[in-house]
Amino acid sequence: MPALRVFRCRECGHRMRLAGRLCGRCHARKGLLQSRAIVIASGSAILILCTVIVIVLAAPSDSTERHASQASARF
């Protein structure tokens, strides 16, 4: 399986692996935003946010419940 090379080195432009701390060509350190922990935390935060949005949008509002109960009481 080929390595996932997401980032580029700021010093030489070499495509860097997500797992490594240093560039394979010039051995410069990766920036803080290029670390695995930041990428995983960002992805998790986006996933949680999307889940909350879906739950909020799927929940019926009070006016919808009230309208449905009034309509069923008429019949």
N, C-alpha and C positions, 0 to 999 in steps of 0.2 A: 504494500500500500504506500503510495507516495506521501511525502511529508506535506502537511498543511502549511503553506508559506503565505501568511496573511499580511505581514508588515514588511516595510523596506527600511534598511539601515539609513539613519540620518546622515551618516558620514560618507558612505560609499555607494548607497543605493542597492546593495545586495538584498535579495528577498530572504527574509528571516523566518525561521520556524516560530510557532507560537510557544513551544516549550523551552527554547533556549534563552539564556540570559544575555549572551554575547553574539555579535555578528560572526558568522563563520569565515568571512573574508578578512575583515580588518580588526576584529575582536573588540569593537566598540560596544558599550553597554546599551541595552534597549531603554527607551524612555518608559516612564511610569505607566502611561496609558497603553503601552504595548505589552503589559504583563498578563499572564494567564488569569490571575485572580481578578483583575479589573474587567477583562472580557467576560468571564463567567458571572461576575456580580452584575454587570450591565445587562447581560442576557436574561438573568433571573429576574431582575427588576422589571424589564420590559414584559416578560411572561406574566408576572404577577399583576402588573398594571392592566394588561389585556384581559386577564381573567376577571379582575374586579369590574372592568367596564362591561364585559359580557353579562356578569351577574346583575349589575345595576340595570342594564337595559332590558334584561329578561324578566326582572321582577315587575309584577303589575303595580300600577300606581293606585292610590286610594280612590281616586275618582273613577277609575275603571271598575274597581270592585264594587263601589257604591252603585254605579250605573247598572251593573250586571245584576245586583241583588234587587234593585227596584224593578228591572224588567222581568225578573222571574216572579216577583210578588204580584205583578199585574195579571199573570196567567193562572 
